[in-house]
Amino acid sequence: MYKPVDPKVEFPKMEEEVLKFWEENDIFKKSIEQREGAEEFVFYDGPPFATGLPHFGHFVPGTIKDIIPRYQTMKGKKVERRFGWDCHGLPVENLIEKELGLNSKTDIEKFGIAEFNEACRSSVLRYVNEWRSIVTRLGRWVDFDNDYKTMDPDYMESIWWVMKALWEKGLLYEGHYILPYCPRCSTVLSNHELNLGGYKDVHDPAITIKFKVTGTAEGSAASQQGDLKTLADGATYLLAWTTTPWTLPSNLALTLGADIDYVLVVDGAERYILAEARLSAYYKNSADYTVEWRKKGRDLLGLTYEPLFPYFKEAAAQNAFRTYPGDFVSTEDGTGIVHTAPGFGED
């Protein structure tokens, strides 16, 4: 009644037998055809680049993504799974640049944009067979024969149609957003592209800068603190810390932690505002300073200060050069006050 089970199971052989059965009997195709007219389940899966071989970063999410469509298929739903290829972006462009010996946007223009695009188009699917073999070996059910490519005209037209529909519904707007930029490629970068190896952490000297307090912004939390009005005496400074001194010409704000305790200390003829927890990093002897008051960061929001450089002075009318709250501010390093230059980072 039952087949004998070999105690020494060869799992790789068993997998190959299952895969062979699926292929010879079109099991995946039949799982769709037999559910014609049934409720559909659509599963969106971001397409990979076909300019490189699949790796562990594809295997794990690919296996997880295979579970959901299978479960919905078992529930009787029709689940088509077209595989796709991302044909745009820097990966293919960088690959072709290396093959053609091009080093800049100027080189590409001299070579010919149309010719460069054609070189990218002809090579973008060079590893399709390898992808098909490996994904199939993983046991994942996807439709390679009816795949889509982001460079197909009908695909691009569908994206344009979506953008047009969003525009007509008033869902698109123009604004400002900080993104990393590659001067060599003359384009912005995604976080993924930024971490491909061209960006690395380096040790740089940190400096502490003093920003002269000029008063309080009208209606701000700081303006409600009567004793803060005396800070605009020309001798009171906010001490800020930065590891990127080259960004100081673009400073537009100083950021404090709302729940951090700050102190005003008198040091000779000048007064400084910094986090109380950071006093020991700047003063080895408590006799070298006198604490006038302690306040939470939330009470110091809206202090205004004098710009270090004149480049963006007019931005003061747009609420620049004042203190703002930030959840990234800590007292582990620096002064508890962070120099903020939005042009160099999202924070």
C-alpha positions as CSV (number, residue, x, y, z in Angstrom):
1,M,0.0,0.0,0.0
2,Y,2.8,2.4,0.8
3,K,6.1,2.7,-1.0
4,P,9.2,1.9,1.1
5,V,11.1,5.0,2.3
6,D,14.8,5.0,2.0
7,P,16.3,6.2,5.3
8,K,19.1,7.8,3.4
9,V,17.2,10.4,1.4
10,E,19.1,12.3,-1.3
11,F,17.5,15.6,-1.0
12,P,19.2,17.2,-4.0
13,K,18.0,14.3,-6.1
14,M,14.5,14.6,-4.7
15,E,14.5,18.3,-5.6
16,E,15.6,17.7,-9.1
17,E,12.9,15.0,-9.5
18,V,10.2,17.5,-8.3
19,L,11.5,20.2,-10.6
20,K,11.6,17.8,-13.6
21,F,8.0,16.8,-12.8
22,W,6.9,20.4,-12.7
23,E,8.6,21.2,-16.0
24,E,7.5,18.1,-18.0
25,N,3.9,18.5,-16.9
26,D,3.6,22.3,-17.0
27,I,2.4,22.4,-13.4
28,F,2.9,26.1,-13.0
29,K,1.1,26.8,-16.3
30,K,-1.8,24.5,-15.3
31,S,-2.1,26.2,-11.9
32,I,-3.1,29.3,-13.8
33,E,-5.2,27.7,-16.6
34,Q,-7.3,25.7,-14.2
35,R,-8.3,28.8,-12.3
36,E,-9.5,30.8,-15.4
37,G,-12.4,33.0,-14.3
38,A,-11.5,32.7,-10.6
39,E,-10.6,35.7,-8.4
40,E,-7.3,37.1,-9.3
41,F,-4.5,37.8,-6.9
42,V,-1.8,40.3,-8.2
43,F,1.6,40.2,-6.5
44,Y,4.0,43.1,-7.3
45,D,7.7,42.1,-7.3
46,G,10.4,44.6,-8.0
47,P,12.4,43.5,-11.1
48,P,16.1,42.8,-10.8
49,F,18.9,44.1,-13.0
50,A,19.9,41.5,-15.6
51,T,23.4,43.0,-15.9
52,G,24.7,40.8,-13.0
53,L,24.3,37.3,-11.7
54,P,21.8,36.6,-8.9
55,H,23.3,36.4,-5.4
56,F,22.2,35.7,-1.8
57,G,20.4,39.0,-1.7
58,H,18.1,37.7,-4.4
59,F,17.7,34.2,-3.1
60,V,16.3,35.0,0.3
61,P,13.7,37.6,-0.6
62,G,12.9,35.6,-3.8
63,T,12.1,32.5,-1.7
64,I,9.9,34.5,0.6
65,K,8.1,36.2,-2.3
66,D,7.3,32.7,-3.7
67,I,5.4,31.7,-0.6
68,I,2.6,34.3,-0.9
69,P,1.6,33.6,-4.5
70,R,1.7,29.8,-3.8
71,Y,-0.6,30.3,-0.8
72,Q,-3.1,32.4,-2.8
73,T,-3.0,29.7,-5.5
74,M,-3.8,27.0,-2.9
75,K,-6.8,29.1,-2.0
76,G,-8.1,28.8,-5.5
77,K,-7.1,32.2,-6.9
78,K,-5.6,32.8,-10.3
79,V,-2.1,34.1,-9.7
80,E,-0.1,35.1,-12.8
81,R,3.6,35.8,-12.0
82,R,5.3,37.6,-14.9
83,F,9.0,38.0,-14.3
84,G,10.5,41.4,-15.1
85,W,13.8,43.0,-15.8
86,D,15.0,46.5,-14.7
87,C,16.9,47.8,-17.7
88,H,17.4,51.4,-16.6
89,G,19.8,53.1,-14.2
90,L,23.5,53.3,-13.4
91,P,24.4,49.6,-13.2
92,V,24.1,49.0,-16.9
93,E,25.5,52.4,-17.8
94,N,28.6,51.9,-15.6
95,L,29.1,48.5,-17.1
96,I,29.1,49.8,-20.6
97,E,31.2,52.8,-19.7
98,K,33.9,50.5,-18.5
99,E,33.7,48.3,-21.6
100,L,33.9,51.3,-23.9
101,G,36.5,53.1,-21.9
102,L,34.3,56.1,-21.2
103,N,35.0,58.1,-18.0
104,S,32.6,61.0,-17.9
105,K,29.4,62.4,-19.3
106,T,31.4,64.4,-21.8
107,D,33.0,61.2,-23.1
108,I,29.5,59.7,-23.6
109,E,28.4,62.8,-25.5
110,K,31.4,62.5,-27.8
111,F,30.8,58.8,-28.3
112,G,27.2,59.6,-29.1
113,I,24.1,59.3,-26.9
114,A,22.2,57.2,-29.3
115,E,25.1,54.9,-29.8
116,F,25.6,54.6,-26.0
117,N,22.0,53.9,-25.4
118,E,22.1,51.1,-28.1
119,A,25.2,49.6,-26.5
120,C,23.3,49.5,-23.1
121,R,20.2,48.1,-24.7
122,S,22.1,45.3,-26.5
123,S,23.9,44.2,-23.3
124,V,21.2,44.7,-20.7
125,L,19.9,41.1,-20.8
126,R,23.2,39.3,-21.0
127,Y,22.6,37.1,-17.9
128,V,18.9,36.2,-18.5
129,N,19.7,32.5,-19.1
130,E,21.7,32.3,-15.8
131,W,18.8,34.0,-13.9
132,R,16.3,31.6,-15.4
133,S,18.3,28.6,-14.5
134,I,19.0,29.6,-10.9
135,V,15.5,30.9,-10.1
136,T,14.0,27.7,-11.5
137,R,16.5,25.6,-9.5
138,L,15.3,27.5,-6.4
139,G,11.9,26.1,-7.0
140,R,10.3,29.5,-7.6
141,W,7.3,29.7,-9.9
142,V,7.6,32.7,-12.3
143,D,6.7,33.2,-15.9
144,F,9.9,33.9,-17.9
145,D,8.3,33.4,-21.3
146,N,5.9,36.3,-20.8
147,D,8.4,38.6,-19.0
148,Y,8.4,42.3,-19.2
149,K,11.3,44.8,-19.6
150,T,11.3,48.3,-18.4
151,M,12.9,49.4,-21.7
152,D,9.9,48.1,-23.7
153,P,8.0,51.0,-25.3
154,D,4.6,49.7,-24.0
155,Y,6.0,49.5,-20.5
156,M,7.4,53.0,-20.6
157,E,4.1,54.3,-22.1
158,S,2.2,52.7,-19.2
159,I,4.4,54.6,-16.8
160,W,3.8,57.9,-18.6
161,W,0.1,57.2,-18.5
162,V,0.2,56.7,-14.7
163,M,2.2,59.9,-14.3
164,K,-0.3,61.8,-16.4
165,A,-3.2,60.4,-14.4
166,L,-1.5,61.4,-11.2
167,W,-1.0,64.9,-12.5
168,E,-4.6,65.3,-13.6
169,K,-5.7,64.2,-10.2
170,G,-3.5,66.9,-8.6
171,L,-1.4,64.3,-6.8
172,L,2.0,65.5,-8.2
173,Y,3.7,68.6,-6.8
174,E,7.1,70.2,-7.1
175,G,9.2,70.5,-4.0
176,H,12.7,70.1,-2.6
177,Y,14.3,66.9,-1.5
178,I,17.9,66.2,-0.5
179,L,19.6,63.4,-2.5
180,P,23.2,62.2,-2.8
181,Y,24.8,63.3,-6.1
182,C,27.6,61.8,-8.2
183,P,29.7,64.5,-9.9
184,R,31.3,62.0,-12.2
185,C,28.0,60.5,-13.4
186,S,26.2,63.9,-13.3
187,T,23.2,62.3,-11.7
188,V,21.6,61.8,-8.3
189,L,22.1,58.4,-6.6
190,S,19.8,56.0,-4.8
191,N,20.8,54.7,-1.4
192,H,21.5,51.4,-3.0
193,E,23.8,52.9,-5.5
194,L,25.5,55.0,-2.8
195,N,26.4,51.9,-0.9
196,L,27.8,49.9,-3.9
197,G,31.3,50.7,-2.8
198,G,32.0,54.2,-4.0
199,Y,31.0,55.6,-0.6
200,K,32.9,54.8,2.6
201,D,33.3,56.2,6.1
202,V,36.5,58.1,6.8
203,H,37.9,59.6,9.9
204,D,37.8,63.4,9.8
205,P,38.7,66.0,12.5
206,A,35.7,67.4,14.4
207,I,35.5,71.1,15.3
208,T,33.4,73.2,17.6
209,I,32.1,76.5,16.4
210,K,30.5,79.3,18.3
211,F,27.4,81.0,16.8
212,K,26.6,84.4,18.2
213,V,23.0,84.6,19.6
214,T,21.0,87.6,18.2
215,G,17.7,87.1,19.9
216,T,14.5,85.0,19.7
217,A,12.1,84.4,16.9
218,E,8.7,85.9,17.4
219,G,6.1,83.4,18.7
220,S,8.8,80.7,19.4
221,A,9.2,78.8,22.6
222,A,12.4,80.8,23.3
223,S,10.5,84.1,23.0
224,Q,8.3,82.9,25.9
225,Q,11.4,82.7,28.2
226,G,12.0,86.1,29.6
227,D,15.5,85.5,30.7
228,L,16.6,84.6,27.2
229,K,16.1,88.1,25.9
230,T,19.3,89.1,27.6
231,L,21.3,86.7,25.4
232,A,21.5,89.2,22.5
233,D,24.4,91.0,24.2
234,G,27.0,90.3,21.6
235,A,28.9,88.0,23.9
236,T,26.6,84.9,24.1
237,Y,27.2,82.0,21.7
238,L,25.6,78.6,20.9
239,L,28.4,76.0,20.7
240,A,27.8,73.6,17.8
241,W,29.9,70.6,16.8
242,T,30.5,69.1,13.4
243,T,32.6,66.5,11.7
244,T,32.0,68.1,8.3
245,P,33.6,71.6,8.5
246,W,33.5,72.0,4.8
247,T,29.7,72.3,5.0
248,L,29.8,75.3,7.3
249,P,29.3,77.9,4.5
250,S,25.9,76.2,3.9
251,N,24.8,76.3,7.5
252,L,21.1,77.3,7.8
253,A,20.1,76.0,11.3
254,L,21.2,74.6,14.6
255,T,19.5,71.5,15.9
256,L,18.9,70.7,19.6
257,G,17.4,67.7,21.4
258,A,14.0,68.7,22.9
259,D,14.6,66.6,26.1
260,I,18.2,67.3,26.5
261,D,19.3,69.6,29.4
262,Y,21.3,72.6,28.3
263,V,23.2,75.1,30.4
264,L,24.4,78.7,29.9
265,V,28.0,79.0,31.2
266,V,30.0,82.1,31.8
267,D,33.6,81.7,30.7
268,G,35.5,85.0,31.1
269,A,33.9,87.7,29.0
270,E,31.8,85.3,27.0
271,R,28.8,83.0,27.6
272,Y,28.2,79.6,26.0
273,I,25.1,77.4,25.6
274,L,25.7,73.6,25.3
275,A,24.4,70.4,26.7
276,E,25.1,69.9,30.4
277,A,26.1,66.3,29.8
278,R,29.0,67.6,27.6
279,L,30.5,70.1,30.0
280,S,33.2,67.7,31.1
281,A,34.3,67.3,27.5
282,Y,35.1,71.0,27.3
283,Y,36.0,71.9,30.8
284,K,38.3,69.7,32.9
285,N,37.9,71.9,35.9
286,S,34.5,73.1,37.1
287,A,36.2,76.2,38.5
288,D,36.8,77.4,35.0
289,Y,33.1,78.3,34.4
290,T,29.9,79.4,36.1
291,V,26.5,78.0,35.3
292,E,23.9,80.8,35.0
293,W,20.8,78.5,34.2
294,R,19.7,75.1,33.0
295,K,16.9,74.6,30.5
296,K,15.4,71.9,28.3
297,G,16.1,72.0,24.6
298,R,12.4,72.6,23.9
299,D,12.6,75.9,25.8
300,L,15.5,77.0,23.6
301,L,13.7,76.5,20.2
302,G,13.6,79.6,18.2
303,L,16.8,81.2,19.3
304,T,18.2,83.2,16.4
305,Y,21.9,83.6,15.6
306,E,24.3,85.4,13.3
307,P,25.3,83.5,10.1
308,L,28.9,82.5,9.9
309,F,29.0,83.5,6.2
310,P,27.1,86.0,4.1
311,Y,26.1,83.6,1.3
312,F,22.5,82.8,2.5
313,K,21.7,85.8,4.7
314,E,18.5,86.4,2.9
315,A,17.3,83.0,4.0
316,A,16.7,84.5,7.5
317,A,13.4,85.8,6.2
318,Q,12.4,82.1,5.5
319,N,13.1,81.0,9.1
320,A,16.7,80.1,8.7
321,F,19.5,80.8,11.3
322,R,17.5,79.7,14.3
323,T,17.3,76.6,16.6
324,Y,15.1,73.6,15.7
325,P,14.4,70.3,17.4
326,G,15.9,67.0,16.0
327,D,15.5,63.5,17.3
328,F,19.0,62.6,16.0
329,V,20.7,64.9,18.4
330,S,22.6,63.1,21.2
331,T,25.0,63.9,24.0
332,E,27.4,61.1,23.2
333,D,29.7,63.5,21.2
334,G,30.0,67.1,20.6
335,T,28.0,69.8,22.4
336,G,24.5,68.5,22.1
337,I,23.9,71.2,19.4
338,V,24.3,70.1,15.7
339,H,25.3,72.3,12.8
340,T,22.7,71.7,10.1
341,A,23.3,72.3,6.4
342,P,20.3,70.8,4.5
343,G,22.2,71.0,1.2
344,F,24.5,68.3,2.3
345,G,22.0,65.8,3.9
346,E,18.4,65.2,4.6
347,D,18.7,66.1,8.3
